[in-house]
Amino acid sequence: MPLAILADTIHTAAGAPIRDGLVLVGRDGKIAYVGPAKDMVYTADHRVVHAKVVTPGLIDARATVGLSGLLNQPHDQDMLERSAAVQPELRALDAYNAQDPLVAWVRGFGITTVNTGHAPGTLVSGQTMIVKTLGRETDEDVINPAAMTAVSLGNAALNRSDGPGGGASAGGPPKSPGTRAKAVAMLRAELIKAQEYAKKRDAKDETKRPGRDLRAETFLRALDGSQPLLITANKQLDILAALRLAKEFNLKIVLDGCADAQLVLDQIKASGFPVILHPTMARANEDAENLAMDTAAKLRAAGIPFAIESGYEGYVPKTRVVLFEAAVAAGKGLGFDGALASVTIDAAKILGIADRVGSLEKGKDADLALYDGDPFEYTSHCTATVINGQLFEHAAN
């Protein structure tokens, strides 16, 4: 059924807010009209929905939802494989549970798209995927089945007893690096191996061609830029190491976490790489000891493209909600428009899906979040979520 969504205010993330606005959603699940209600009529077959505020569906640019399950028990925790330090061939697609209740739970806050997958905790933990939170079969909901390859630098990747990824006593991976230099050297070696594999694979003599190597093939996609490396790096020396490696191999990377971003703003800006910033309310400890709630505002002021994430922390059950993380950033200097962009259009651009989602424009996917007040006020509620034109109505969260 087509929808007619009437709102006191529509924030399109593509222009000025629209007062007394209307969004028309066609049977094809696309946006047919966005604008003043007085300028458009709709037919009797439209289901009419009212809201105080409408925004684009929210995008979580770095999550583990669907691999991290609602129960937070071993049987529904598939976000981290610790049997080896380097496992780029692992695909989130093969472990994502679209029907886990946690997926529906985040949808209840207006989150319609997530870049989800393997968590930090090993040097290379696997591949992320971009998926809608519709809760159907995974293959139906996926937008990009192999979006990025997750890499960690710093404590999360090291075999140390005092780190979150560390040591046999903490269940750390065997043969994992013990120092930062070793971690970068291991990555460099894997990239060189992938280059050598490509040469052998393309040999004219078929008898000299190697068998398929999923690890090398994944790193090759990093080398040709078709599947960026998502590098979790919080301390400034790890951020700089990531930038150095990207320059050495001409890689396309996305910086993740970046608690020390304010210490290296010039270097990040010069690199041209975007940032998926740590959750605003994350705990400031270990590698993230310099984390600050106003880092998002500083990135915006510096002109560095960024999005806000829910991320992953082993001690936190379930998941964070990017709606709340953006709300706090809004109050810490980012402002309403910047906060909304960080979980809508700017996130979509970083993920390479802005042609479909991230803003309310004619022809884009009908992904919307409906609220009974300012979405960044904790007293407001998401009353409904629309994904691909399908309406999900919510009780007050």
KAGIGI-V395996 format. One line per field, one symbol per residue. ss: DSSP state (@ for helix, = for strand, . for the rest). phi: phi as a letter, one per 30 degrees, with the letter a starting at -180 (. if undefined). psi: psi as a letter, one per 20 degrees, with the letter a starting at -180 (. if undefined). Layout:
ss = ???
phi = ???
psi = ???
This chain:
ss = ..=========......========....=======@@@.......==========.======.=..=.....@@@=........=....=@@@......@@@@@@@...======.......====.====.....@@@@===....====..@@@..........@@@.........@@@@@@@@@@@@@@@@@@@@@@....@@@.....@@@@@@@@@@@....=====..@@@@@@@@@@@@@@...=====...@@@.@@@@@@@...===........@@@......@@@@@@@@...===.............@@@@@@@@@@@@@@@@@@@@@..@@@@@@@.............=..====..........======..====....
phi = .dcbccbdbccdibldecdhcbcccdddicdcabldddcbcbcddddcbcadbbbdedbcdabbejcdcddhcedbccdbccdadbbdddceedbdcdcdedddddedcjdcbbcbldddkbebckcdbcbdcdicdeddcdcbdbdbcdbbbjedccdbdccdcciddcidddhddcbddddddddeddddeddddddddcdddedcddddbddddddddddcidbddccdbcdeddddddddddddchdcbbdbihdceddbeddddddiddbcdeeecdddahdcdcebdcdeddddddicdabcbdiabddcdiadbdeddddddedcjdidddddddbbdddddddibddcbjbcbejdedcbbcbcaedccdddbddabcbhidcccbddd
psi = pqqoopqgppoijjaqqpqlrpppprijjqphqpaphijqqqriippppqqgpprqpqpoiorjqhhprhikqhiknkioojiqhomiipphhiipnhjphhghghhijjoipqnrbprqirgoiaqrqpqqkhkbqghhiqgoimgrppqpqahhiqmqijrijqqhhjkqqqkqqirgghghhgggghhghhghggghhjqhohiiprrqohghhghhhhhijinqpoooogqhhhghgghggghhjlqorppqelhjhiikggggghhiqrpoqqphjqpnrchkhjqqijhghhgghikpprrqrhbpphioqdqrohghghgghgikihrgghgghijehhghghikjiihriroqpirpmoqppqjaphjpiirqohqpppkippoqqrp.
